[in-house]
Amino acid sequence: MKQRLGSILTALALGLTAQAQTPRLVIGAVYVGGVNDYGYNRSFHDALTQVARDVPGVKLLEAENVPESGEAERVMEGMIQHGARLIFPTSFGYQDSARKTARRHPEVCFEYAGDGAATKNFGVFFGSTQAAWYPMGVAAGKMTKSNKLGFVLGLPIGYALGNVNAFQMGARSVNPKAQTVVVVTGGWSDKAKEAGAANALLDQGCDVVGMHVDSPATIIQAVEARGAMSIGFQSLEARALAPKGWITGLGFTWTPFFTRIANEVIAGKFRGEAVYQGLGQMVAVAPFGASVPADVQKLVNAAAAKVANGFNPFTGPLRNNQGSMVLPNGATVGADQMGDMNWYVEGVIGKVR
């Protein structure tokens, strides 16, 4: 880790020397995985790279594959010592390290991808994906021939369960026979288990597979190899992995928010706040695959516009997949309550625990 970060910092220093000028802002970004994952980490890398291109005088420092431990704190300290005045700790597991570092350095601004309280120099943000999975379900419900959809889940936390539930509700809205079979891998990044989960779903007859793991690459490639269809997640670029079976997907579009934050730091106007944005802001629908008919694209786009305009699929009456009423008529679950979700909706085949 130290050798890798050192080489990154050295490269940055050489670049600045070549330009013979001090940057207006050095941004540090800490990633739990690699930036070429076609998923979570790539979404941040692509956005911050664009900020560095668009905002004059911005330089970017990146560290990949940083464990969610004290190592993250050491990496952030190293970035600060090399001039970083805005740091993006991009993994939920970095929260303790990021907050400790922020308290030691009130002059440095932090934007943490997660939740919790904001402070003067510590902002929190994330994309609200749960309702956005509803139009993905519409796409899957129209494209399936077996009426069996698959979903590979890293961990059954509330936010991830919300993604599955909206997916199933979207599918049922256009295909009453649709079911979603869930396989949990037990972690966010385990290629062997992800490949096994994808193949297990295909063996059960699922012909469309979605996922919530850090990198969708292994799952999408396994599905593509067997001639089935996929719904991507995290990065819009995941579509490149499935030239035949790609339907669409969700990707994070962080660039406008990151650009605003960078300009605020440069102007000395940064104030930490909690910012959560959904479809049409921090989340976007990916381009459709070539096999998706125009009428299906129209339905998906209409569902996406409906969600972007405030439609909440988590509105009662809703029953869980055990038949119990979990949301009575008119009751809702908002984005700020998703973390507490502990049930699957009707039509989902799987157990929360």
Backbone torsions as a table, in degrees:
resi	resn	phi	psi	omega
1	MET	NA	-48.1	-177.8
2	LYS	-63.3	-39.7	178.8
3	GLN	-64.5	-41.8	-179.5
4	ARG	-65.1	-46.5	179.2
5	LEU	-64.3	-39.4	-179.7
6	GLY	-60.6	-40.3	179.5
7	SER	-67.0	-35.6	177.7
8	ILE	-64.7	-46.4	-178.4
9	LEU	-66.2	-38.3	178.0
10	THR	-62.3	-42.7	179.0
11	ALA	-61.3	-40.0	178.4
12	LEU	-63.5	-45.6	-178.1
13	ALA	-61.4	-41.7	178.3
14	LEU	-62.4	-39.6	179.1
15	GLY	-63.5	-39.9	-180.0
16	LEU	-68.7	-38.4	178.8
17	THR	-62.1	-41.5	-179.3
18	ALA	-61.8	-33.9	-178.6
19	GLN	-86.5	-12.7	177.4
20	ALA	53.8	40.7	176.4
21	GLN	-154.0	155.6	178.9
22	THR	-89.2	132.2	179.5
23	PRO	-67.4	152.4	175.1
24	ARG	-70.3	-31.5	-178.6
25	LEU	-154.5	129.5	170.4
26	VAL	-104.7	125.5	179.1
27	ILE	-106.1	131.9	173.7
28	GLY	-106.1	137.9	178.4
29	ALA	-130.7	130.2	-177.7
30	VAL	-114.8	123.8	-175.2
31	TYR	-116.4	140.9	179.0
32	VAL	-81.0	-17.5	179.0
33	GLY	-132.6	-162.6	179.6
34	GLY	-91.0	149.7	-175.6
35	VAL	-77.5	-6.9	177.8
36	ASN	-101.7	30.7	-175.6
37	ASP	-86.4	-1.3	-175.9
38	TYR	57.8	22.3	-175.1
39	GLY	-142.0	-132.6	-172.6
40	TYR	-55.0	-53.1	-175.9
41	ASN	-68.8	-36.4	178.5
42	ARG	-64.8	-34.1	-179.5
43	SER	-59.9	-39.3	178.3
44	PHE	-73.3	-43.6	-179.8
45	HIS	-59.1	-47.3	-178.8
46	ASP	-61.9	-42.1	-178.5
47	ALA	-67.3	-45.1	-178.3
48	LEU	-70.3	-33.7	174.5
49	THR	-61.7	-39.4	178.0
50	GLN	-66.5	-39.7	176.8
51	VAL	-59.8	-43.9	-179.9
52	ALA	-63.5	-29.7	176.5
53	ARG	-76.1	-39.3	-169.6
54	ASP	-85.9	-31.8	-175.4
55	VAL	-100.1	116.1	-177.5
56	PRO	-58.2	135.2	174.5
57	GLY	82.9	9.0	178.4
58	VAL	-94.9	131.5	175.2
59	LYS	-120.0	145.4	-173.6
60	LEU	-115.0	130.6	174.1
61	LEU	-111.8	126.8	-179.0
62	GLU	-128.3	142.3	174.0
63	ALA	-130.4	122.3	-177.3
64	GLU	-99.2	160.0	172.7
65	ASN	54.9	41.8	-179.7
66	VAL	-90.3	122.0	-178.4
67	PRO	-63.0	154.6	177.2
68	GLU	-84.2	70.5	-175.2
69	SER	-150.6	-165.6	176.7
70	GLY	-61.4	-18.3	177.1
71	GLU	-60.5	-36.2	178.7
72	ALA	-62.5	-40.6	178.6
73	GLU	-62.7	-42.8	179.6
74	ARG	-64.9	-37.9	178.5
75	VAL	-64.9	-44.7	179.1
76	MET	-63.7	-39.2	176.1
77	GLU	-60.2	-43.1	178.4
78	GLY	-61.6	-39.4	178.5
79	MET	-64.9	-41.4	179.1
80	ILE	-62.9	-41.9	179.2
81	GLN	-63.7	-21.9	177.7
82	HIS	-102.3	21.6	168.4
83	GLY	103.2	-3.5	-178.0
84	ALA	-65.8	132.6	177.0
85	ARG	-122.2	1.8	172.4
86	LEU	-142.7	124.1	-177.2
87	ILE	-125.8	135.0	176.3
88	PHE	-109.6	99.5	169.8
89	PRO	-82.8	109.9	-163.8
90	THR	-96.1	-1.4	179.2
91	SER	-110.9	143.1	179.3
92	PHE	-54.1	-35.9	-176.2
93	GLY	-74.2	-2.2	178.2
94	TYR	-88.8	-0.6	-169.4
95	GLN	-56.7	-50.1	-177.4
96	ASP	-61.6	-46.4	179.6
97	SER	-62.1	-41.3	-178.5
98	ALA	-67.0	-42.1	-178.8
99	ARG	-67.8	-38.8	176.7
100	LYS	-61.8	-45.3	-179.1
101	THR	-65.8	-39.1	179.3
102	ALA	-64.1	-37.9	178.6
103	ARG	-66.5	-34.1	178.8
104	ARG	-74.9	-22.1	-174.5
105	HIS	-129.4	74.7	-179.3
106	PRO	-63.7	-15.3	179.4
107	GLU	-82.5	-9.4	-179.2
108	VAL	-104.2	139.6	179.7
109	CYS	-97.8	140.3	-179.5
110	PHE	-123.6	139.7	170.6
111	GLU	-125.7	105.9	-174.7
112	TYR	-96.3	128.7	178.4
113	ALA	-83.3	92.6	-177.6
114	GLY	176.8	-139.7	179.9
115	ASP	-139.0	-174.8	-177.0
116	GLY	108.9	-176.2	-175.2
117	ALA	-80.7	143.3	173.4
118	ALA	-90.0	152.1	173.9
119	THR	-129.6	-176.2	-173.9
120	LYS	-56.4	-42.2	-178.1
121	ASN	-112.9	16.8	-175.8
122	PHE	-135.6	104.2	176.3
123	GLY	-97.8	156.1	175.4
124	VAL	-126.7	146.2	-178.0
125	PHE	-154.8	160.8	167.9
126	PHE	-173.1	162.0	176.1
127	GLY	-89.1	131.6	179.3
128	SER	-85.3	102.9	-172.2
129	THR	-96.8	-15.1	-167.8
130	GLN	-60.0	-57.7	179.9
131	ALA	-62.6	-29.6	-179.0
132	ALA	-66.0	-20.5	176.8
133	TRP	-73.9	-13.4	178.6
134	TYR	-59.5	-51.4	177.2
135	PRO	-65.5	-24.3	174.2
136	MET	-66.1	-37.3	175.3
137	GLY	-65.1	-37.6	176.1
138	VAL	-58.8	-45.4	179.1
139	ALA	-61.2	-46.6	-178.3
140	ALA	-66.2	-41.4	-179.0
141	GLY	-62.9	-32.1	178.9
142	LYS	-83.2	-29.0	-174.7
143	MET	-89.5	-22.2	-177.8
144	THR	-67.5	145.4	173.2
145	LYS	-108.1	-22.8	-178.4
146	SER	-93.1	-12.4	-174.5
147	ASN	65.8	12.9	176.7
148	LYS	-116.5	114.6	179.3
149	LEU	-103.1	150.3	178.4
150	GLY	-116.1	151.9	177.4
151	PHE	-144.3	121.2	176.7
152	VAL	-96.8	123.4	-174.8
153	LEU	-119.2	132.9	177.5
154	GLY	-68.0	-61.2	179.2
155	LEU	-137.1	142.4	-176.9
156	PRO	-83.4	56.1	174.9
157	ILE	-81.8	164.7	-173.6
158	GLY	-55.4	-44.1	-178.0
159	TYR	-62.7	-40.3	179.9
160	ALA	-70.4	-37.9	176.3
161	LEU	-62.1	-36.8	177.1
162	GLY	-61.1	-38.8	177.1
163	ASN	-61.5	-46.2	179.9
164	VAL	-62.5	-45.8	-175.9
165	ASN	-63.5	-43.7	178.8
166	ALA	-65.0	-38.8	176.7
167	PHE	-57.2	-48.6	179.5
168	GLN	-64.8	-42.5	-179.8
169	MET	-64.6	-38.4	176.6
170	GLY	-64.1	-41.7	178.8
171	ALA	-63.3	-44.6	-179.5
172	ARG	-65.7	-25.8	-178.9
173	SER	-66.0	-23.3	-179.7
174	VAL	-118.8	-9.3	-177.3
175	ASN	-149.5	92.0	-176.3
176	PRO	-59.4	-17.4	-179.7
177	LYS	-88.5	-6.7	-173.7
178	ALA	-67.5	136.9	172.6
179	GLN	-127.6	153.4	177.9
180	THR	-121.6	118.8	178.7
181	VAL	-95.4	126.9	-176.6
182	VAL	-107.7	134.6	170.4
183	VAL	-122.1	127.2	-179.2
184	VAL	-100.8	130.0	-178.3
185	THR	-89.6	-23.3	-178.9
186	GLY	90.8	8.3	178.1
187	GLY	-168.3	163.4	-176.3
188	TRP	-86.4	-15.2	-175.6
189	SER	-149.1	85.0	178.1
190	ASP	-141.4	95.4	-172.3
191	LYS	-60.0	-40.5	-178.1
192	ALA	-63.8	-45.5	179.7
193	LYS	-69.1	-34.3	179.5
194	GLU	-66.9	-41.5	176.8
195	ALA	-64.5	-42.6	178.3
196	GLY	-62.2	-40.8	179.7
197	ALA	-64.8	-43.9	179.7
198	ALA	-61.0	-45.3	-179.1
199	ASN	-68.3	-34.2	176.7
200	ALA	-63.5	-40.5	178.4
201	LEU	-66.1	-42.4	178.8
202	LEU	-65.1	-37.5	178.2
203	ASP	-63.6	-26.8	179.4
204	GLN	-85.2	-0.3	177.3
205	GLY	101.1	3.4	176.6
206	CYS	-69.5	133.2	-179.4
207	ASP	-116.1	-1.5	171.6
208	VAL	-133.2	130.5	-176.6
209	VAL	-127.6	129.0	171.4
210	GLY	-111.0	176.6	-176.6
211	MET	-160.4	155.6	167.2
212	HIS	-135.5	89.1	172.6
213	VAL	-139.1	170.3	-177.0
214	ASP	-61.3	-46.8	179.0
215	SER	-119.3	122.2	179.1
216	PRO	-81.0	-1.8	-168.6
217	ALA	-58.6	-50.2	-176.3
218	THR	-61.3	-43.9	-178.0
219	ILE	-67.0	-47.9	-179.2
220	ILE	-60.2	-42.1	-179.0
221	GLN	-68.2	-37.1	177.5
222	ALA	-65.3	-41.5	179.3
223	VAL	-66.7	-42.8	179.8
224	GLU	-61.9	-40.5	-177.5
225	ALA	-63.6	-24.4	-178.4
226	ARG	-104.5	13.5	172.4
227	GLY	75.9	17.3	178.0
228	ALA	-99.1	-175.7	-174.2
229	MET	-114.9	153.9	-176.6
230	SER	-132.7	152.2	171.5
231	ILE	-117.0	116.1	-173.9
232	GLY	-83.5	172.4	-179.1
233	PHE	-154.5	151.2	174.1
234	GLN	89.6	-63.6	-178.5
235	SER	-116.0	137.5	177.0
236	LEU	-66.0	-19.9	-177.1
237	GLU	-77.8	-6.8	-179.1
238	ALA	-60.6	-20.0	-178.6
239	ARG	-60.8	-23.1	-179.0
240	ALA	-66.7	-17.3	-176.4
241	LEU	-83.8	-11.4	-175.2
242	ALA	-136.5	76.0	-177.7
243	PRO	-63.0	-23.1	-178.4
244	LYS	-106.2	-42.3	-171.3
245	GLY	-98.8	3.6	-179.3
246	TRP	-68.5	129.7	173.5
247	ILE	-99.6	-65.8	174.5
248	THR	-169.0	-164.0	179.4
249	GLY	-177.8	-179.4	174.8
250	LEU	-114.1	141.2	176.5
251	GLY	-138.6	150.3	177.0
252	PHE	-80.7	136.5	179.4
253	THR	-121.2	80.0	-173.1
254	TRP	-81.5	-17.7	-166.7
255	THR	-53.7	-47.9	-179.4
256	PRO	-59.8	-42.4	179.5
257	PHE	-66.5	-44.4	-179.4
258	PHE	-64.2	-37.3	178.5
259	THR	-63.4	-43.6	178.4
260	ARG	-61.1	-44.8	-179.0
261	ILE	-63.1	-44.5	179.9
262	ALA	-59.4	-44.0	179.4
263	ASN	-66.2	-35.3	177.7
264	GLU	-66.6	-39.9	178.1
265	VAL	-65.2	-44.6	179.0
266	ILE	-59.5	-39.2	-177.9
267	ALA	-82.7	-3.4	-178.0
268	GLY	73.0	25.3	-176.5
269	LYS	-113.5	12.5	-178.1
270	PHE	-68.6	133.7	171.3
271	ARG	-140.0	123.3	-176.8
272	GLY	-60.9	135.9	176.9
273	GLU	-148.9	163.7	176.1
274	ALA	-94.7	122.2	-177.1
275	VAL	-128.7	119.9	177.7
276	TYR	-128.9	121.1	-176.8
277	GLN	-129.7	147.5	-176.4
278	GLY	-109.8	-144.9	-175.3
279	LEU	-60.7	133.4	-177.8
280	GLY	93.6	-9.5	177.9
281	GLN	-125.8	-85.4	178.8
282	MET	-88.4	-5.1	-178.3
283	VAL	-131.3	139.4	-179.8
284	ALA	-137.8	155.2	173.7
285	VAL	-82.7	131.6	-180.0
286	ALA	-74.0	160.3	174.3
287	PRO	-57.0	151.3	-179.2
288	PHE	-81.2	153.0	173.4
289	GLY	-74.3	162.4	-175.8
290	ALA	-64.6	-23.0	-176.1
291	SER	-87.2	-2.4	-176.2
292	VAL	-84.8	117.1	-177.7
293	PRO	-62.9	157.5	-177.5
294	ALA	-61.8	-36.3	-178.1
295	ASP	-69.0	-33.7	176.8
296	VAL	-69.9	-42.9	177.1
297	GLN	-57.5	-41.2	179.7
298	LYS	-62.7	-43.4	178.9
299	LEU	-63.5	-43.4	-179.5
300	VAL	-65.2	-44.7	179.6
301	ASN	-63.2	-37.1	178.4
302	ALA	-66.7	-41.5	178.1
303	ALA	-65.2	-38.9	178.6
304	ALA	-65.1	-42.1	178.3
305	ALA	-63.9	-37.9	178.7
306	LYS	-62.1	-44.0	177.7
307	VAL	-66.2	-44.1	-179.9
308	ALA	-61.3	-27.4	-179.9
309	ASN	-90.4	8.5	171.8
310	GLY	113.8	-2.6	178.9
311	PHE	-62.0	131.1	178.8
312	ASN	-115.3	106.6	-179.7
313	PRO	-66.3	-17.9	179.9
314	PHE	-87.6	62.7	-179.1
315	THR	-128.5	128.3	-176.8
316	GLY	-70.1	160.3	11.5
317	PRO	-83.2	133.6	176.1
318	LEU	-134.8	135.9	174.7
319	ARG	-110.2	150.7	176.0
320	ASN	-82.6	178.4	-175.3
321	ASN	-78.6	5.5	170.8
322	GLN	-101.1	-0.9	178.1
323	GLY	93.2	-0.5	-179.2
324	SER	-87.6	144.4	177.4
325	MET	-73.2	120.8	179.5
326	VAL	-108.0	-22.8	174.7
327	LEU	-135.5	110.5	177.3
328	PRO	-69.0	169.1	-177.2
329	ASN	-52.3	124.2	177.3
330	GLY	88.3	-17.0	178.3
331	ALA	-73.1	149.5	-177.4
332	THR	-134.0	160.2	168.9
333	VAL	-118.5	116.5	-180.0
334	GLY	-88.4	173.5	-178.4
335	ALA	-59.8	-31.6	-178.7
336	ASP	-77.0	-6.3	-179.0
337	GLN	-109.8	-2.2	-174.4
338	MET	-61.3	-31.6	-178.6
339	GLY	-61.9	-20.8	-178.2
340	ASP	-94.4	-1.9	-178.4
341	MET	-64.2	133.1	-178.6
342	ASN	-138.5	33.8	-179.2
343	TRP	-147.6	156.1	171.3
344	TYR	-101.7	143.9	179.6
345	VAL	-77.9	164.4	176.1
346	GLU	-52.2	137.4	178.5
347	GLY	97.4	-12.7	175.9
348	VAL	-89.2	130.3	177.9
349	ILE	-102.4	107.5	-178.2
350	GLY	162.9	166.1	179.1
351	LYS	-117.5	140.8	-179.4
352	VAL	-67.7	-42.1	-179.6
353	ARG	-130.7	NA	NA
